[in-house]
C-alpha cells in the first residue's frame, strides 16, 4: 500500500512564528511532491511543489525534501492568521497515482 | 478566467436515487479526475480519464459511474449502489496524465448529503 502520513494536528502557533508541517511517504519510487492548502469547506489550493532533494523557497513558504528518509516538509515563516487551514501533502507515485495524506490542521493565533 | 467549474455546490440524494455531479474545465487539460473526501481522511480517487471516451477506475469506483464524451466535461454519477455517498466530491484536472512533475488543479467541490 502506498501511504502518505501526516500528523492530523491541530498544530497551533502564535502569529509571526514558524509553522513546521511534516509528511512521510512509503513508496521509494515517488517522483514529485506537493503541498495543498485547504480552507474549511473549500477545495485544495496548490501552494508548493518540489521534485529534487533539498529546499525550495517561495515567499514565506519553504518545502524540504529528503528522499533517502522519505519525508517532505513545509515551513511557513511569519505565520499569519490567514494561514490557518488544513495542509495536505500529496505524492505522485507514478502515472495517474497521486496519493494524499489526511492533512494537518494549522491554527495561527493572533 | 480559466478554471474548473463544479455544480451544484450542495446536493441531496434520496435513498435509491441516482444523482449526477457536473464538472467542466476550460484549461484545455487532457486529464480529469474525481476524488472523494471524507472528514479526517485523505482524498481518494474514484475515476480518472486521460483522453476523451476513455476512463479508468480508481481505488473506490464501486457505486459510481463516469463519462468523458467531451474534453471539457467529466460528469460523475453516484448510483443507488453507493450505500455511503455522503462526502465532499472534488473534480480535478491536469495538463496530461500524472507523470512526473504534472500538477493537479481542483474545482470548488460538491457536498453530497443523503436525505
Interface residues (C-beta under 8 A of the other chain):
Chain A: X4 X8 X31 X32 X34 X41 X42 X43 X44 X45 X46 X49 X51 X88 X90 X92 X95 X96 X97 X98 X99 X100 X101 X102 X103
Chain B: X31 X35 X40 X41 X42 X43 X44 X45 X48 X50 X56 X90 X97 X98 X99 X100 X101 X102 X103 X104 X105 X106 X107 X108 X109 X111
